[in-house]
C-alpha cells in the first residue's frame, strides 16, 4: 500500500497513518473565522440591506455565486481574498470593517476624513448654485 508524503491535514473520517508533517487546526482559527464572517456580514447588511437586490449587487461586484453571497450576508462564511478585495473596492462599510479587524483604524479614520472633506466641498458647490439661483 502506497503512503502519502508531504503535509497532511488530519481527516476525522480516515484513520490511515500517513508519513509527513501533520498540521493541527486550532480552535482559535475557527473562532476568528466566524467572527470575521460576522463582521463582514454586518458591514454588508449595513450598507446594502438584506434584500434580494443587495445580494445581486454583491454578486455583480465580486462575480461570486448567489449561494456564496448569501453565506456572506448570513455570516456563515466570509469572503476570500479576491472577493474581499472586490467588496472593499465597492463598499466603504466592508473596507472600514476590514481595516478595524486588521487593527488599522488609523487608515479607516483617514478614509472617513477624506470622504468628509469631499462631501464638504460638494456642499459648498451646492450652496453656490443655490445662492446664484436665488439672486436671479
Backbone as ProteinMPNN parsed JSONL, in Angstrom:
{"seq_chain_A": "XXXXXXXXXXXXXXXXXXXXXXXXXXXXXXXXXXXXXXXXXXXXXXXXXXXXXXXXXXXXXXXXXXXXXXXXXXXXXXXXXXXXXXXXXXXXXXXXXXXXXXXXXXXXXXXXXXXXXXXXXXXXXXXXXXXXXXXX", "coords_chain_A": {"N_chain_A": [[0.832, -1.17, 0.0], [0.635, 2.202, -0.911], [2.035, 5.064, 0.597], [1.188, 8.413, 1.483], [3.164, 11.338, 1.095], [4.437, 14.376, 2.517], [2.813, 17.442, 3.564], [0.153, 16.942, 5.775], [-3.222, 17.263, 6.492], [-5.131, 16.382, 9.2], [-7.765, 14.056, 8.796], [-10.943, 13.521, 9.963], [-12.461, 11.345, 9.298], [-10.804, 9.421, 8.243], [-8.651, 6.908, 9.348], [-6.127, 6.293, 8.608], [-2.69, 5.832, 8.704], [-0.18, 8.19, 7.849], [2.773, 9.333, 6.231], [4.639, 12.29, 6.846], [4.279, 15.813, 7.613], [2.101, 16.676, 10.16], [-0.598, 18.84, 10.313], [-2.253, 20.591, 12.682], [-5.397, 21.937, 13.117], [-6.242, 24.739, 14.905], [-8.651, 25.622, 17.436], [-8.851, 28.315, 17.772], [-8.41, 29.5, 15.294], [-10.78, 28.855, 13.979], [-12.694, 30.193, 15.514], [-11.949, 32.894, 15.139], [-12.383, 33.003, 12.438], [-15.162, 32.744, 12.247], [-15.909, 35.03, 13.573], [-14.845, 36.94, 11.886], [-16.431, 36.469, 9.597], [-18.912, 37.273, 10.621], [-18.465, 40.0, 11.1], [-18.013, 41.004, 8.514], [-20.474, 40.338, 7.374], [-22.208, 41.989, 8.866], [-21.277, 44.481, 8.006], [-21.874, 44.386, 5.247], [-24.694, 44.149, 5.342], [-25.316, 46.554, 6.638], [-24.658, 48.467, 4.752], [-25.877, 47.65, 2.322], [-28.306, 46.515, 2.967], [-30.67, 43.812, 3.435], [-31.832, 42.629, 1.29], [-32.994, 41.04, -1.773], [-32.018, 42.516, -3.867], [-29.703, 43.57, -2.733], [-28.087, 41.301, -2.53], [-27.768, 40.733, -5.221], [-26.309, 42.982, -5.999], [-23.874, 42.623, -4.599], [-23.086, 40.266, -5.838], [-22.627, 41.171, -8.465], [-20.477, 42.889, -7.992], [-18.456, 41.102, -7.213], [-18.525, 38.732, -8.723], [-19.167, 36.333, -7.623], [-21.071, 33.356, -6.76], [-24.649, 33.182, -6.226], [-25.384, 31.679, -3.959], [-22.999, 31.697, -2.494], [-22.729, 34.44, -1.883], [-24.999, 34.748, -0.322], [-24.239, 33.227, 1.887], [-22.258, 34.945, 2.861], [-23.8, 37.19, 3.618], [-25.35, 36.059, 5.605], [-23.461, 35.5, 7.493], [-22.342, 33.036, 7.732], [-20.107, 32.262, 6.336], [-17.072, 33.879, 5.363], [-15.895, 36.209, 2.858], [-13.284, 35.263, 0.568], [-9.883, 36.102, -0.396], [-9.749, 37.5, -3.194], [-12.459, 38.095, -3.515], [-12.971, 39.562, -1.208], [-11.365, 41.804, -1.666], [-12.672, 42.887, -3.914], [-15.164, 43.478, -2.759], [-14.376, 45.394, -0.848], [-13.49, 47.355, -2.553], [-15.839, 48.388, -3.581], [-17.495, 48.879, -1.399], [-17.66, 50.99, 1.277], [-18.257, 50.373, 3.91], [-17.458, 47.681, 4.186], [-14.723, 47.969, 3.686], [-13.972, 49.623, 5.865], [-14.667, 47.917, 7.995], [-12.89, 45.822, 7.5], [-10.405, 47.133, 7.857], [-10.629, 47.872, 10.55], [-10.757, 45.331, 11.703], [-8.243, 44.445, 11.051], [-6.833, 45.838, 12.826], [-6.156, 48.443, 12.168], [-7.274, 51.091, 12.531], [-6.507, 53.704, 12.113], [-6.096, 54.019, 9.381], [-8.696, 53.643, 8.486], [-9.9, 55.817, 9.687], [-8.593, 57.964, 8.386], [-9.566, 57.54, 5.845], [-12.278, 58.087, 6.235], [-12.122, 60.777, 6.99], [-11.171, 61.897, 4.633], [-13.35, 61.381, 2.94], [-15.268, 62.943, 4.239], [-14.197, 65.515, 3.78], [-14.432, 65.673, 0.999], [-17.218, 65.615, 0.783], [-17.872, 68.016, 2.111], [-16.777, 69.825, 0.311], [-18.452, 69.353, -1.886], [-20.886, 70.2, -0.785], [-20.36, 72.927, -0.533], [-20.228, 73.678, -3.233], [-22.874, 73.126, -4.0], [-24.208, 74.986, -2.368], [-23.274, 77.393, -3.506], [-24.466, 77.223, -6.026], [-27.175, 77.278, -5.323], [-27.3, 79.831, -4.113], [-26.672, 81.44, -6.336], [-28.903, 80.942, -7.938], [-30.942, 82.042, -6.362], [-30.347, 84.724, -6.424], [-31.117, 85.585, -8.908]], "CA_chain_A": [[0.0, 0.0, 0.0], [1.434, 3.418, -1.027], [1.774, 6.071, 1.628], [1.324, 9.784, 1.012], [4.222, 12.114, 1.728], [4.21, 15.817, 2.492], [1.991, 17.995, 4.634], [-1.125, 16.245, 5.872], [-4.209, 17.793, 7.421], [-5.849, 15.2, 9.677], [-9.138, 13.872, 8.366], [-11.629, 12.809, 11.038], [-13.05, 10.099, 8.786], [-9.792, 8.438, 7.846], [-7.721, 6.519, 10.394], [-4.979, 5.742, 7.907], [-1.468, 6.544, 9.068], [0.495, 8.75, 6.688], [4.042, 9.993, 6.507], [4.616, 13.708, 6.552], [4.025, 16.728, 8.709], [0.673, 16.79, 10.466], [-0.99, 20.202, 10.65], [-3.45, 20.595, 13.518], [-6.15, 23.176, 13.04], [-6.611, 25.136, 16.261], [-9.997, 26.162, 17.568], [-8.752, 29.767, 17.697], [-8.586, 29.871, 13.892], [-12.194, 28.743, 13.631], [-13.414, 31.26, 16.19], [-11.686, 34.163, 14.472], [-13.025, 32.932, 11.13], [-16.587, 33.014, 12.374], [-16.026, 36.444, 13.937], [-14.577, 37.647, 10.625], [-17.63, 36.351, 8.762], [-19.963, 38.084, 11.233], [-18.128, 41.418, 10.902], [-18.255, 41.312, 7.1], [-21.926, 40.266, 7.177], [-22.798, 43.208, 9.426], [-20.904, 45.59, 7.122], [-22.666, 44.269, 4.015], [-26.1, 44.455, 5.636], [-25.469, 47.972, 6.98], [-24.56, 49.295, 3.547], [-26.754, 47.229, 1.232], [-29.572, 45.954, 3.444], [-30.707, 42.349, 3.401], [-32.808, 42.293, 0.252], [-32.512, 40.322, -2.954], [-31.228, 43.487, -4.629], [-28.392, 43.662, -2.082], [-27.337, 40.107, -2.916], [-27.404, 40.9, -6.626], [-25.24, 43.986, -6.073], [-22.624, 41.984, -4.165], [-22.708, 39.313, -6.897], [-22.041, 41.948, -9.575], [-19.182, 43.41, -7.565], [-17.445, 40.067, -6.989], [-18.605, 37.601, -9.639], [-19.419, 35.117, -6.84], [-22.391, 32.77, -6.954], [-25.692, 33.669, -5.325], [-25.297, 30.941, -2.698], [-21.821, 32.193, -1.784], [-23.042, 35.77, -1.358], [-25.955, 34.552, 0.773], [-23.435, 32.807, 3.039], [-21.61, 36.142, 3.408], [-24.809, 38.016, 4.274], [-25.801, 35.353, 6.812], [-22.351, 35.377, 8.414], [-21.925, 31.641, 7.819], [-18.76, 32.222, 5.769], [-16.572, 35.181, 4.943], [-15.302, 36.205, 1.522], [-11.848, 35.011, 0.484], [-9.041, 37.194, -0.881], [-10.188, 38.299, -4.337], [-13.814, 38.581, -3.266], [-12.871, 40.611, -0.189], [-10.822, 42.99, -2.337], [-13.744, 43.455, -4.74], [-16.159, 44.073, -1.857], [-13.795, 46.6, -0.26], [-13.407, 48.348, -3.621], [-17.166, 48.968, -3.806], [-18.224, 49.12, -0.155], [-16.907, 51.651, 2.338], [-18.507, 49.657, 5.169], [-16.594, 46.498, 4.208], [-13.351, 48.452, 3.814], [-13.795, 50.069, 7.245], [-14.695, 46.722, 8.853], [-11.631, 45.111, 7.277], [-9.321, 47.878, 8.494], [-10.812, 47.728, 12.001], [-10.408, 43.944, 12.041], [-6.785, 44.355, 10.907], [-6.318, 46.734, 13.856], [-5.605, 49.623, 11.487], [-8.332, 52.104, 12.479], [-5.944, 54.957, 11.624], [-6.369, 54.085, 7.945], [-10.146, 53.82, 8.35], [-10.184, 57.201, 10.073], [-8.138, 58.865, 7.318], [-10.509, 57.341, 4.736], [-13.501, 58.816, 6.585], [-11.821, 62.211, 6.941], [-11.097, 62.261, 3.219], [-14.73, 61.384, 2.439], [-15.913, 64.127, 4.809], [-13.695, 66.694, 3.078], [-15.059, 65.692, -0.334], [-18.625, 65.996, 0.968], [-17.909, 69.442, 2.422], [-16.548, 70.511, -0.956], [-19.683, 69.261, -2.679], [-21.883, 71.064, -0.154], [-20.01, 74.303, -0.893], [-20.643, 73.864, -4.626], [-24.347, 73.165, -3.995], [-24.599, 76.263, -1.781], [-23.018, 78.438, -4.506], [-25.504, 77.101, -7.065], [-28.434, 77.761, -4.734], [-27.191, 81.283, -3.937], [-26.735, 82.048, -7.661], [-30.295, 80.845, -8.39], [-31.799, 82.937, -5.574], [-30.018, 86.118, -6.795], [-31.653, 85.885, -10.246]], "C_chain_A": [[0.889, 1.25, 0.0], [1.043, 4.408, 0.053], [2.003, 7.454, 1.03], [2.421, 10.484, 1.786], [3.867, 13.592, 1.644], [3.383, 16.264, 3.677], [0.624, 17.355, 4.605], [-1.995, 16.968, 6.885], [-5.042, 16.614, 7.879], [-7.307, 15.199, 9.222], [-9.833, 13.032, 9.433], [-12.167, 11.462, 10.582], [-12.022, 9.023, 8.489], [-8.843, 8.17, 9.01], [-6.473, 5.89, 9.79], [-3.747, 6.538, 8.312], [-0.763, 6.98, 7.789], [1.825, 9.317, 7.129], [3.892, 11.473, 6.179], [4.344, 14.519, 7.794], [2.53, 16.834, 8.929], [0.398, 18.212, 10.93], [-2.279, 20.12, 11.446], [-4.124, 21.954, 13.431], [-6.609, 23.543, 14.438], [-8.022, 25.701, 16.286], [-9.985, 27.682, 17.483], [-8.959, 30.229, 16.262], [-10.054, 29.842, 13.508], [-13.01, 29.842, 14.284], [-13.194, 32.586, 15.494], [-12.309, 34.177, 13.073], [-14.501, 33.233, 11.211], [-16.823, 34.467, 12.777], [-15.814, 37.312, 12.704], [-15.822, 37.628, 9.74], [-18.755, 37.225, 9.306], [-19.722, 39.572, 11.014], [-18.411, 41.831, 9.457], [-19.752, 41.294, 6.805], [-22.599, 41.533, 7.686], [-22.496, 44.415, 8.539], [-21.724, 45.564, 5.834], [-24.119, 44.658, 4.257], [-26.295, 45.928, 5.965], [-25.452, 48.853, 5.74], [-25.606, 48.943, 2.499], [-28.14, 46.788, 1.682], [-29.516, 44.437, 3.333], [-31.688, 41.851, 2.346], [-32.168, 41.482, -0.878], [-31.636, 41.235, -3.816], [-29.823, 43.615, -4.05], [-27.507, 42.493, -2.488], [-26.885, 40.216, -4.371], [-26.279, 41.914, -6.796], [-23.893, 43.364, -5.697], [-22.149, 40.957, -5.193], [-22.049, 40.034, -8.063], [-20.647, 42.445, -9.215], [-18.1, 42.344, -7.588], [-17.411, 38.966, -8.028], [-18.845, 36.28, -8.916], [-20.833, 34.608, -7.101], [-23.379, 33.323, -5.926], [-25.605, 32.99, -3.965], [-24.121, 31.439, -1.847], [-22.109, 33.542, -1.136], [-24.048, 35.667, -0.21], [-25.239, 34.08, 2.033], [-22.763, 34.022, 3.688], [-22.606, 36.987, 4.189], [-25.311, 37.373, 5.564], [-24.705, 35.22, 7.853], [-21.88, 33.945, 8.598], [-20.487, 31.472, 7.328], [-18.365, 33.638, 5.386], [-15.959, 35.095, 3.56], [-13.801, 35.952, 1.581], [-11.167, 36.192, -0.209], [-9.581, 38.058, -1.997], [-11.576, 38.876, -4.122], [-13.805, 39.702, -2.226], [-12.342, 41.903, -0.802], [-11.904, 43.667, -3.172], [-14.81, 44.119, -3.868], [-15.638, 45.38, -1.268], [-13.682, 47.72, -1.297], [-14.732, 49.089, -3.779], [-17.88, 49.403, -2.533], [-17.327, 49.758, 0.899], [-17.079, 50.934, 3.666], [-17.616, 48.424, 5.282], [-15.136, 46.915, 4.38], [-13.059, 48.872, 5.256], [-13.771, 48.882, 8.198], [-13.396, 45.937, 8.724], [-10.477, 45.813, 7.995], [-9.421, 47.818, 10.017], [-10.379, 46.342, 12.458], [-8.897, 43.729, 11.965], [-6.068, 45.235, 11.926], [-5.559, 47.899, 13.236], [-6.67, 50.719, 11.392], [-7.833, 53.457, 12.001], [-6.201, 55.119, 10.133], [-7.861, 54.286, 7.688], [-10.514, 55.265, 8.657], [-9.763, 58.164, 8.966], [-9.061, 58.747, 6.102], [-11.795, 58.124, 4.998], [-13.275, 60.327, 6.539], [-11.755, 62.703, 5.499], [-12.498, 62.334, 2.61], [-15.479, 62.611, 2.959], [-15.485, 65.389, 4.069], [-14.3, 66.805, 1.678], [-16.519, 66.122, -0.24], [-18.762, 67.48, 1.286], [-17.673, 70.276, 1.165], [-17.784, 70.496, -1.845], [-20.788, 70.142, -2.103], [-21.623, 72.529, -0.48], [-20.442, 74.611, -2.324], [-22.163, 73.974, -4.717], [-24.833, 74.502, -3.451], [-24.39, 77.409, -2.759], [-24.087, 78.426, -5.594], [-26.824, 77.642, -6.555], [-28.417, 79.277, -4.544], [-27.289, 81.997, -5.271], [-28.16, 82.024, -8.186], [-31.194, 81.807, -7.641], [-31.539, 84.402, -5.899], [-30.608, 86.52, -8.135], [-33.04, 86.442, -10.162]], "O_chain_A": [[1.801, 1.353, 0.82], [-0.134, 4.564, 0.377], [2.882, 7.649, 0.19], [2.593, 10.256, 2.984], [3.082, 14.001, 0.788], [3.268, 15.551, 4.673], [0.004, 17.235, 3.548], [-1.56, 17.253, 8.001], [-5.609, 15.905, 7.048], [-7.985, 16.225, 9.265], [-9.361, 11.946, 9.77], [-12.313, 10.543, 11.387], [-12.348, 7.836, 8.485], [-8.294, 9.105, 9.592], [-5.84, 5.04, 10.416], [-3.753, 7.768, 8.269], [-0.743, 6.261, 6.789], [1.98, 9.734, 8.276], [3.094, 11.846, 5.319], [4.197, 13.978, 8.89], [1.774, 17.059, 7.984], [1.07, 18.727, 11.824], [-3.291, 19.633, 10.941], [-3.494, 22.989, 13.645], [-7.29, 22.755, 15.095], [-8.521, 26.197, 15.276], [-11.008, 28.284, 17.155], [-9.614, 31.245, 16.032], [-10.521, 30.72, 12.783], [-13.933, 30.372, 13.664], [-14.148, 33.333, 15.276], [-12.713, 35.23, 12.58], [-15.044, 33.908, 10.337], [-17.817, 35.071, 12.374], [-16.52, 38.3, 12.503], [-16.217, 38.66, 9.196], [-19.478, 37.853, 8.532], [-20.664, 40.324, 10.768], [-18.987, 42.892, 9.214], [-20.246, 42.144, 6.064], [-23.466, 42.09, 7.012], [-23.356, 45.273, 8.341], [-22.21, 46.601, 5.384], [-24.708, 45.405, 3.475], [-27.325, 46.504, 5.615], [-26.149, 49.866, 5.683], [-26.164, 49.832, 1.856], [-29.054, 46.696, 0.864], [-28.446, 43.854, 3.158], [-32.294, 40.789, 2.492], [-30.954, 41.278, -0.911], [-30.653, 40.796, -4.412], [-28.855, 43.753, -4.799], [-26.319, 42.67, -2.758], [-25.763, 39.841, -4.712], [-25.398, 41.733, -7.636], [-22.896, 43.556, -6.393], [-20.946, 40.794, -5.397], [-21.037, 39.574, -8.592], [-19.741, 42.421, -10.048], [-16.955, 42.63, -7.939], [-16.376, 38.323, -8.206], [-18.74, 35.216, -9.526], [-21.685, 35.342, -7.602], [-22.983, 33.861, -4.892], [-25.737, 33.647, -2.932], [-24.243, 31.582, -0.63], [-21.77, 33.76, 0.027], [-23.958, 36.415, 0.764], [-25.597, 34.493, 3.135], [-22.704, 34.121, 4.914], [-22.305, 37.448, 5.29], [-25.659, 38.077, 6.513], [-24.99, 34.861, 8.996], [-21.106, 33.658, 9.512], [-19.742, 30.64, 7.845], [-19.217, 34.486, 5.12], [-15.545, 34.018, 3.132], [-13.128, 36.371, 2.523], [-11.826, 37.17, -0.563], [-9.85, 39.24, -1.781], [-11.844, 40.016, -4.501], [-14.547, 40.676, -2.351], [-12.832, 42.986, -0.479], [-12.036, 44.89, -3.139], [-15.302, 45.198, -4.2], [-16.373, 46.365, -1.196], [-13.768, 48.898, -0.952], [-14.745, 50.283, -4.078], [-18.792, 50.228, -2.596], [-16.36, 49.151, 1.358], [-16.146, 50.889, 4.468], [-17.076, 48.148, 6.353], [-14.396, 46.285, 5.135], [-12.017, 48.518, 5.807], [-12.947, 48.839, 9.112], [-12.862, 45.445, 9.718], [-9.67, 45.166, 8.662], [-8.401, 47.723, 10.699], [-9.712, 46.2, 13.482], [-8.338, 42.932, 12.718], [-4.844, 45.362, 11.895], [-4.487, 48.291, 13.697], [-6.942, 51.224, 10.303], [-8.622, 54.279, 11.536], [-6.489, 56.221, 9.666], [-8.242, 55.017, 6.774], [-11.341, 55.863, 7.968], [-10.508, 59.089, 8.642], [-9.308, 59.735, 5.41], [-12.338, 58.752, 4.089], [-14.15, 61.07, 6.095], [-12.227, 63.796, 5.185], [-12.794, 63.253, 1.846], [-16.231, 63.245, 2.219], [-16.319, 66.242, 3.764], [-14.638, 67.899, 1.227], [-17.004, 66.892, -1.069], [-19.673, 68.136, 0.783], [-18.304, 71.317, 0.98], [-18.121, 71.497, -2.477], [-21.542, 70.762, -2.853], [-22.567, 73.293, -0.682], [-20.966, 75.692, -2.594], [-22.68, 74.828, -5.437], [-25.762, 75.094, -4.001], [-25.228, 78.307, -2.845], [-24.556, 79.478, -6.031], [-27.517, 78.376, -7.26], [-29.427, 79.937, -4.791], [-27.919, 83.051, -5.355], [-28.593, 82.986, -8.82], [-32.132, 82.345, -8.23], [-32.409, 85.244, -5.677], [-30.598, 87.705, -8.469], [-33.645, 86.75, -11.189]]}, "name": "protein", "num_of_chains": 1, "seq": "XXXXXXXXXXXXXXXXXXXXXXXXXXXXXXXXXXXXXXXXXXXXXXXXXXXXXXXXXXXXXXXXXXXXXXXXXXXXXXXXXXXXXXXXXXXXXXXXXXXXXXXXXXXXXXXXXXXXXXXXXXXXXXXXXXXXXXXX"}
